[in-house]
Amino acid sequence: MYTLPKLDDFSPAALDRAVAALIAAAETESSAVTNDAEFKIFRDHWMARKNGILTQVNDLWLKAAPKEAKKDVGARVNALKTAVEEIVAAAEKRITAGPSLESQRIDVTLPGIKRPLGAEHPIIRTKNEIVRIFQRMGYSVAEGPEIETDYYNFESLNFPPNHPARDTQDTIFIAGQENKPQRDRLLLRTHTSPVQIRTMEKQRPPVRVVIPGKVHRNDAADASHSPIFHQVEGLAVDTNITFSDLKGTLDHAMKELFGSDVKTRFYPSFFPFTEPSADVQISCFKCGGTGKLNATEGCRLCKYSGWIELLGCGMVDPNVFGFVESNGYDPKTISGFAFGMGVDRIAMLKYGIDDIQLFYHGDVRFLEQFA
Ligand code: PHE
């Protein structure tokens, strides 16, 4: 807060400087006033009869002035009082008036702010589409954790410790777990299959479930690999489930996804948790399974073969049921099938996208094409 200086020099120039400093201080203090309580302090500091700045001006400046300067000082003091009174009155008006009409004016003719509508990401859309196909066949939906234990991701799926099949799934382990038993070690799940076991631990047969989710592998990113991708897993367990149920179910699902013209073919394969196992191929929907677009041009989409490999599947291995046998899964009385498909790859095929990385760059120019 401003304190009034004593004056030694009563020359007109010195007086002008002192007056200017005083008025500048009053204005600065006035602009800091935001409410009634602050205003009262401000007003009293400058105008209180006893010891306000204006009263002090009388004593320190006017009465102290030498005779010859009295007239000059008197004129300035009068002007300065008026100025301070005006500054105080303006501050009072400002805090009691509220916002001015001008500041509340709305120009209804100005264009509005257009907020772009979001859209479902093509991965999520494809995932939902796959899930809905199975829901229509009576499947329910389950999910599981992305951070898994070695037990659920491998051991209970019949990957024995140190089994070479683990190498095909470049696993990202969480560091610093050397002291834990192997089955308790945490990793980023490499597939959605651990949720097969988690589901069977919770639910007695019969089971029909699809499991969508994100999975992780230590793959270098390129046009067809991403260290993060998505799968939809399926599991059906009941009495008398056969390989033809598996074939019929997946054939129907592929026709729903890619059109009723596509054919499916089952190719022998290997997964530790299914026996027998198969890879499913669909006839190429671009060239109609011929491998040729016309007399001279081959079909690059199916690598000229007429078939596109799409998912893994098989009959649930009895050893897998062995891990949940106490919950009603006796491999002598029940059987089941399982399948797992890559959502990213299916989305790429459906939408004609040639680089998986586009899904993860978050570039709106790519994404808004799906809006
Ligand atoms: N989990 C397997 C994979 O990620 C796919 C699969 C699921 C195969 C279910 C068979 C049965 O490669």
Boltz pocket constraint, residues with backbone or C-beta under 6 A from the ligand:
constraints:
  - pocket:
      binder: B
      contacts: [[A, 190], [A, 191], [A, 192], [A, 193], [A, 233], [A, 234], [A, 271], [A, 274], [A, 278], [A, 312], [A, 313], [A, 314], [A, 338], [A, 339], [A, 340], [A, 341]]
      max_distance: 6.0
